[in-house]
Amino acid sequence: MEQKRQTAPARNFPSAQEDAAAATELPRYGGPESAYRLAFSDTDFLLREELRPVRMQLELLKPELVQREHGIEATIVIFGSARIPPRDVSQQLLEEARRGGDPVLIRHAEARVGMSRYYEEARRFATLATEASRQLDPPLYVVTGGGPGVMEAGNRGAFEAGGKSIGLNIVLPHEQEPNPYVTPELCFLFHYFGLRKMHFLMRSVALVCFPGGFGTMDELFEVLTLMQTGKCRRRPVLLFGREFWTRLINFDVLVDTGMISPDDVGLFQFVESADEAWAIIRSAYEQDHPPAERGHADDV
């Protein structure tokens, strides 16, 4: 009876991992044309056009399961341009441009110096949020697109506070390597933009959007559309830098022409500092999001 109790929980069949390790290529069936490979370890098979639904499911599952294993329940998303460098780098680029004497390059470099304050503010915000949220249950983790610029600033701030942070990188035609501050076990690589954006929202309790280009606007407006149409719950969406955003987008025109309702401009707030942003998020997190509503994948 004792022996029976000890062996009852054991697996009835070998695991997929064990079979993959045990599988050996046979000389006769080892060529590239051979089908003699386990389906789940056959890369050529998994990359077939017909397997797209399976690849999409895997891209949904992998980050979900890994984050669960690490106890990630609630996140703050930081969006922003990959082209905004830290202040010291932008100053160096300006000096190089001035030595070159090209007025166009000098003008661009001067603009980059001005925009670098957003890198520093994103870095400070991530540090503040990481340090302060340790007292919350569950804590909040910074998540970014994992690349350079504002994304790097977010991961860097969390890293400097001694916390974990998440990076959702994506394969692009040009280089897009993860920045060095993402927690390695929470650094993910995506093929599908749609699934990447879904993971931004799945655990988010707030989204902080710094100045950026097409990619940043794509992410911002997807969030606003989902909230506007009731496809996901409302949460704080903070736009850093009123001057930048109101110059870029004339929200009054959208209201005046009836393209959005006056209430829709309440879907977001402008902020100017890390302290202001964190105060809004902390208040919303504590007052408006009881534990039963936080961090569930089906909130999207």
N, C-alpha and C positions, 0 to 999 in steps of 0.2 A: 504493500500500500504506500509506504514511504517512497519507494522508487517511482511509483506511478505519479505521485504528487510532484516530484522533482522534474520529470520529463514531460509532463502535460503541456506546459507553456512553450515548449520548444517548437521551432518552425517545422511544418510538415514538408516543405519544399525548400530547395536552395534559393537564396535571394538572387535578384538580378545581378547584383554586384559580384556575388560568388561565381555565377555562371559566366559573366563577362571576363572575370579573371582566369577562369578555367579554360575558356575557349581558346583553342590554338589553331593557327592557320595550317592547313594540310597542303603539301607541295602541289598536289594535283588541282586543288581548289583555292589556291592562294592568289591567283592573278586578278587584275582589276576587273575582268569581265565576270568573275565568279560571284554568285549570289550567296555563297556559303559564309555568311556573317550574321550575327544576331541583329535583328532589325533595329533595336534601340541603341546599338553601338555602331551602326553602319551610317556614317556621315553622308555618303553619297545618296543613300536612300532618304534620309531625313531632310535633305535639301531639295528633293524633287518638288516640282510645282504643286503637285497634288497634295503634298504634306503641309501646305501653308496653314490650314486650320490647326494642325497639331503643333506647329512652331509657335503660332499665336498663343495657344493654350500654355505652352511651356514658358513663354515670355511673361505670361500673367502669373503663372504659379511660382516660378523660381524666386523672384523678389518677395512675393507674399510669404512663402514658407520660410525663407531665410530671416525675414524681419520678425516673424512670429518666434522663431527660435532664439532671437536676440532680445525678445521682450519689447520690441518697438510697437507701441500702441497709438501714440499721438505725435504728430510732427508739425513743424512750422516750415512752410515752403518759402524759399528765397529765389525769386526770378530776377534776371537782369542780364545786361550785355556781357558777352565774352570779350568785348573790346575796351573795357574800362580797366586800366592797369592801376596798381598801387601808386601812391604819390611819388615815391622815390624813383620808380621806373619812368613815370610820365615826365618828371623833371629832367631825367637823363635823356629821354627822347627829344625833349625841347632843346636842350643844349646841342645835341647832334644836328637837329634841324637848323638851328641858327648858324652853326659852323658851315653847313652846306649852303646856306643863303637862298634856298628856294622859298619864295613867299607863300606858296600854297602849302608846302610841308610845314612851314613855321606856323601858319594859321591853324592847321589841323592839330599840331602838337600843342599849341596854346589851348585849344579847346579840350584836348585830352587832359591837360593839367587841371582845368576847371572841373571836368567830370570825375577826376580821381577822388574827389571828396566822397563820392558815392561808394567807391571801393572801401574807403576807410570807415564809412558809416555802416556799411553792411558787415564788415569785420567786427566792429564794436557791437552792433546789434546781436550778432550770433554769439559773441562772448557773453554778453549780458543775459540773453535768453537761456543759454546753456547753464550758466552759473545759477541763475535764479530758479530755473525750472526743476533743479534737483530736489527742491522742497515740495514739488507738486506730485500728485499721485493720480495717474502715471506721469512721469517726467515727459517733457517735450524734447524732441530731437530735430535738429536742423536738417533739411533735405534740400539739395540743389541739383542742377543739371550736371554737376560733377566736372565741369570744364574750367577754363580760365576766367579772368575778369571778376565780375560780381559773384559768380558761382564760387570761384576760388576763395574770395573774401569770406563768404558764408561758411564754407568748410574750415577755413583757416581760423576764424574766430572761435568756432566750436573746439577745434583742436587745441588752441591756445588756452582754452578754459579747462582742458583735460577731459573733454567729453567726446562721445561718439557723434558722427554725422554721416549722412547718407549721400551718395552720389548716383544719379541716374543718367549715365552717359549714353551716347548714341553714336552709331557708325555714320560718318558723313564722308562725302567725296574728298574733302580736305581733312587734314589731321585734326583730331579732337580727342586728345589723350586726357585721362583723368588728372586733375590737379593733385599735388602730393599730400593734401590735407584730408582727403576722404578716408574714413575708416576702411581699411582694406577689405574686411569681411562684409562691408555694407556698400561696396562699390559694384554697381551693376552696369551691364552693357546691353543696349537695346538695338533692335533692327527696326521695329515699328514705332513711329511717332505716337500713334494713337494709344498704344498700351503704355508707353512711357508717360504720357500725360495723365492717363488713368491712375498710374501709381503715384503721381504727384498728389492727387486728390484723395486717395483711398484712406489715408490716415490723418489728413491735414485738419487742424483746428483753426489755422489762419494762413494767409498767403501774403507775403510782403514782396511788392513788385518795384524794383529799382529801374531807372531808365534803361532802355534797350531798343533793339530793332525789331525786325519782322518776327523773329522767334519769340521774343519776350511778349510782343503784342498778341501773337497767336495763343500763347499760354494764358495771358490775361483775359482775352476776350472769350476763350472757351470757358473759363471759370465763371465769368460774368453771365454768359449765356445760359449755362447750366443752372445757375442760381435764379436768374430771371424767369426761366421757364419751369422752375420747380423740379428739375431733374436731380438736383442735389440740395442738401440743406444749406442754409445761409451760414456763413462764417466770415470773420473779418477779412477784408481785402484792402490792404494798405498800399497806397501809391506814394512812393518816396519822391518828394520834389514837386510841389504844386506847379512851379513855373515851367518845368520841363513838360509835364503831362498836359497842362492847359494850352501850351504852345503847340504841342503835337496833335492833340485831339480837341476839337471844339464841341464839348459836351452840350453846350447851350444850343448849338445848331440842331443837334439830334432831338433835343426836347422841343424846340420851337417849331420844327418841321413835323413833329409827331412820330418820328422814327423810334423814339423810346418815350416812356411815360415819365413825368416829373419824379415819380417815386424811384425810378431806376437808378438815378444818380446817388441814391442812398445805399446802393450795393457796394460802394467803396468809399474810402476816406483818404484824404491827403495827410501825409505826415512829413516832418522835416528832420526828425532826430531819432536815434535809437531808443532813447528814454521814452519819448512820446509813443513810439510804436509798441514797445514792450508793455507800457501801462495799459494800452487799449487791449492788447491780446490777453494780458493777465486778467483783466477785469472780465472780458468775454468768456475766457476759459473757466473761471471760477463761478461766474453767475449764470451763464447761459448754457453750459454744457455739462450736465450731470454725468457721472461715470457711465451710466448705461448707454449714453449717446456718443461716447468718445471712441475714436479710432477703429470703428467697424468698417470692414471692406464694403458692406452693402449700403453705406451712406452715400456712395457715389451715384 
